[in-house]
Amino acid sequence: MLKWFISYLKDRKQFAVVNGCSSQTEHVTCGVPQGSLLGPRLFTYYINDLSDSIPEGNLDLYADDMTLHFIGNNADEVVDGLNQALSEGNPRP
């Protein structure tokens, strides 16, 4: 089961077609296949505790959109607060 799940998310490619012209094929490094039945479930697992992982700022969630905002006394304070919230809430593998 785990091998199937990994293969579902790994080694995917995409391209775009505009007015009959195709772009180059590129590797997809994140997300799930569009239109999949598993996609909404995985999104729910991902988003379920996202607000708990961002300790600073205010996080507004609606459907598949997210907005993070921070209130400060000046622009530098706001930028620093947002950067800190994003770096703490977004661990990299």
C-alpha positions as CSV (number, residue, x, y, z in Angstrom):
1,M,0.0,0.0,0.0
2,L,2.8,2.4,0.9
3,K,4.6,1.8,-2.4
4,W,1.4,2.6,-4.3
5,F,0.9,5.8,-2.4
6,I,4.5,6.9,-3.0
7,S,4.2,6.1,-6.7
8,Y,0.9,8.2,-6.8
9,L,2.8,11.3,-5.7
10,K,6.3,10.7,-7.2
11,D,7.7,11.2,-10.7
12,R,4.8,13.2,-12.1
13,K,5.2,15.6,-15.1
14,Q,3.1,18.3,-16.5
15,F,2.9,20.7,-19.5
16,A,0.6,23.4,-20.8
17,V,-1.0,23.9,-24.2
18,V,-1.9,27.4,-25.3
19,N,-3.3,28.1,-28.8
20,G,-2.0,24.7,-30.0
21,C,1.5,25.3,-28.7
22,S,2.9,23.0,-26.0
23,S,5.3,23.9,-23.3
24,Q,8.2,21.7,-22.3
25,T,7.4,18.9,-19.9
26,E,8.5,19.7,-16.3
27,H,8.6,17.6,-13.2
28,V,5.9,18.2,-10.6
29,T,7.5,18.4,-7.1
30,C,4.5,19.0,-4.9
31,G,0.7,18.7,-4.8
32,V,-1.5,15.9,-6.0
33,P,-3.0,15.1,-9.4
34,Q,-5.8,17.5,-10.3
35,G,-9.2,15.9,-10.5
36,S,-8.2,13.0,-8.3
37,L,-10.5,11.5,-5.7
38,L,-7.7,11.3,-3.2
39,G,-6.7,14.9,-3.6
40,P,-9.4,16.5,-1.4
41,R,-8.7,14.0,1.3
42,L,-5.0,14.6,1.3
43,F,-5.6,18.4,1.3
44,T,-7.8,18.0,4.4
45,Y,-5.1,16.1,6.2
46,Y,-2.5,18.8,5.3
47,I,-4.7,21.8,6.2
48,N,-6.3,20.3,9.4
49,D,-3.6,21.5,11.8
50,L,-1.9,24.1,9.7
51,S,-3.2,26.9,12.0
52,D,-1.6,25.2,15.0
53,S,1.8,25.1,13.2
54,I,1.9,28.9,12.7
55,P,2.3,30.5,16.1
56,E,2.5,34.1,15.1
57,G,0.1,36.2,12.9
58,N,-3.4,35.5,12.0
59,L,-4.3,32.7,9.6
60,D,-7.6,32.8,7.6
61,L,-8.6,29.7,5.8
62,Y,-11.5,29.3,3.3
63,A,-11.8,26.3,1.0
64,D,-8.4,25.9,-0.6
65,D,-7.3,29.5,0.1
66,M,-5.1,30.8,2.9
67,T,-4.2,34.3,4.0
68,L,-1.6,35.0,6.7
69,H,-1.6,38.6,8.1
70,F,0.3,40.3,10.9
71,I,-0.2,43.6,12.6
72,G,2.7,45.7,13.6
73,N,3.8,49.3,14.4
74,N,5.6,49.7,11.1
75,A,6.4,47.9,7.8
76,D,9.6,46.4,9.1
77,E,7.9,44.9,12.1
78,V,5.2,43.4,9.9
79,V,7.7,41.9,7.4
80,D,9.8,40.5,10.3
81,G,6.7,39.0,11.9
82,L,5.4,37.4,8.7
83,N,8.8,36.0,7.9
84,Q,9.2,34.5,11.3
85,A,5.7,33.0,11.2
86,L,6.4,31.4,7.8
87,S,9.8,30.1,8.7
88,E,8.5,28.5,12.0
89,G,5.4,27.1,10.4
90,N,7.0,25.7,7.3
91,P,9.6,23.1,8.2
92,R,11.6,21.8,5.2
93,P,12.4,18.1,4.9
